[in-house]
Amino acid sequence: MTLQSPQQIITLLEQNELFQKWFFQHPQAYLSHLFLPINEQIAPLSDWELGYFDPTSQKITVFVPLENNDFEIKPADDVFKQETSTVETLAINTFNLTLDVLFPLIAEKLKTYFPKEQIGNGFLIIQTLNNITLYNVTFITRSIQFINLKINAQTGVLESHQTIELLDKKQPSAN
């Protein structure tokens, strides 16, 4: 599999007849994110999926690349966000770091902030939050946690890191 750059996959999608027909019916829609599943070696498991948000319906439509530069369209779905947040436009010119630079940076930050964690598969999302375009990367760990890094897509600066517990670690009480 040859991974396209985000800019290349966006261009391919915008030239695609399926997308053009869809966009004609959803002219208010805009690019909101790119999604890339990655493995524990921080290598892509497939190509980018592209999400377009339609403010009229408040739904996200995802386009998945296929062979021969074609795409399939997933049914529009609800947005995973907090009630008070807005889905921001992802501008193609707001992310400068190439994956050749980003992937080693992610590996370095994981060692720095999560040195004891054994990571499994995860995903990378390029999105804009609070007017900052981010590479938002999340992995599940062997200890059943999510670990997350948010890296500024223009500067490479780490904006935040966190661990999210998936299990309640309280011991059950004896009856």
C-alpha positions in Angstrom: 0.0 0.0 0.0 1.3 3.4 -0.9 0.0 6.0 1.5 -1.0 9.3 -0.1 -0.1 12.6 1.5 -3.1 14.3 3.1 -3.0 16.9 0.3 -2.8 14.3 -2.4 -5.8 12.3 -1.1 -7.9 15.5 -0.8 -7.1 16.4 -4.3 -7.9 12.9 -5.6 -11.3 13.0 -3.7 -12.2 16.5 -5.0 -11.6 15.3 -8.6 -13.7 12.1 -8.1 -17.2 12.0 -9.7 -18.9 10.4 -6.7 -17.6 13.2 -4.5 -18.6 15.9 -7.0 -22.2 14.6 -7.2 -22.4 14.4 -3.4 -20.9 17.9 -2.9 -23.4 19.3 -5.5 -26.2 18.0 -3.1 -24.3 19.2 0.0 -22.8 22.6 -1.0 -22.4 23.8 2.6 -20.3 20.8 3.6 -16.6 21.2 4.4 -13.6 19.1 5.1 -13.5 18.5 8.9 -11.0 15.7 9.4 -8.7 13.1 8.0 -8.5 9.7 9.8 -5.7 7.2 9.5 -5.5 3.9 11.4 -2.0 3.1 12.6 -0.3 0.2 14.3 2.0 0.1 17.4 5.0 0.8 15.2 3.3 4.0 14.1 2.8 2.7 10.5 -0.4 3.2 8.5 -2.8 0.3 8.4 -4.7 1.7 5.4 -5.1 5.0 3.5 -6.7 8.2 4.8 -10.4 8.4 5.3 -11.8 11.9 4.7 -14.7 13.4 6.8 -16.9 16.2 5.5 -19.3 18.0 7.9 -22.6 19.3 6.7 -23.8 22.1 9.0 -27.3 21.8 7.5 -27.8 18.2 8.7 -25.2 18.3 11.5 -23.8 15.0 10.1 -20.4 13.8 9.0 -20.0 11.9 5.7 -16.8 9.9 5.3 -15.1 9.0 2.0 -12.9 5.9 2.0 -10.3 5.4 -0.8 -10.5 2.3 -2.9 -8.2 0.9 -5.5 -7.6 2.9 -8.8 -8.1 6.3 -7.1 -11.8 5.6 -6.6 -13.8 6.2 -3.4 -16.7 4.8 -1.5 -19.0 6.9 0.6 -20.2 5.9 4.1 -23.7 6.9 5.2 -23.9 10.2 6.9 -23.5 9.8 10.7 -23.8 11.8 13.9 -20.8 13.9 15.0 -18.8 12.7 18.1 -18.3 16.0 19.9 -19.3 17.9 23.0 -22.7 19.7 22.8 -21.0 23.1 23.1 -18.2 22.5 20.6 -18.4 23.2 16.9 -17.0 21.2 14.0 -14.3 23.4 12.5 -13.1 23.5 8.9 -9.8 21.7 8.2 -7.9 23.9 5.8 -5.5 22.1 3.5 -2.8 24.7 4.1 -2.7 24.4 7.9 -0.7 21.3 8.3 3.0 21.4 7.3 4.6 18.5 9.0 5.0 15.5 6.7 4.4 12.0 8.0 8.2 11.3 7.7 8.7 14.0 10.3 5.5 13.4 12.3 5.8 9.6 12.9 9.3 9.8 14.6 8.0 12.8 16.6 5.1 10.7 17.9 7.5 7.9 18.8 9.7 10.4 20.7 6.7 11.9 22.6 5.3 8.5 23.5 8.7 7.5 25.1 8.8 10.8 26.9 5.3 11.0 28.3 4.3 7.3 28.4 7.6 5.5 28.9 6.1 2.4 30.7 3.1 1.9 28.4 3.0 -1.0 25.9 1.0 0.4 23.1 -1.3 -1.4 20.6 -3.0 -0.1 17.5 -4.3 3.4 17.3 -5.3 6.2 15.0 -4.3 9.6 13.8 -6.8 12.3 13.1 -5.9 15.7 11.5 -8.5 18.2 12.7 -8.9 21.8 13.8 -9.8 22.4 17.5 -10.0 25.9 18.9 -8.6 27.3 15.7 -5.4 25.2 15.9 -4.9 22.4 13.4 -3.7 19.3 15.2 -2.4 15.9 14.6 -4.5 14.1 17.3 -3.1 10.6 17.8 -4.5 8.0 20.2 -3.4 4.5 21.0 -4.9 1.8 23.2 -2.4 0.3 25.6 -2.0 -3.2 26.9 -3.2 -2.0 30.3 -6.5 -1.0 28.7 -6.1 2.7 28.6 -6.1 5.3 25.8 -3.1 7.5 25.6 -3.4 10.7 23.5 -1.0 13.3 22.1 -2.1 16.5 20.4 0.7 17.9 18.2 0.4 21.3 16.5 0.3 20.5 12.7 2.2 23.6 11.8 4.9 23.8 14.4 5.3 20.3 15.7 4.8 21.5 19.3 3.1 19.2 21.7 -0.2 20.9 22.7 -1.3 18.3 25.2 -1.0 14.7 26.3 -3.3 12.6 28.4 -4.2 9.1 29.6 -7.8 8.0 29.6 -8.7 5.1 31.9 -11.1 2.6 30.3 -11.7 0.4 33.3 -12.7 1.4 36.9 -9.7 0.2 38.9 -11.6 0.3 42.2 -11.6 -3.1 43.9 -15.0 -4.7 44.3 -16.2 -4.5 47.9 -16.5 -7.7 49.9 -20.1 -8.4 50.9 
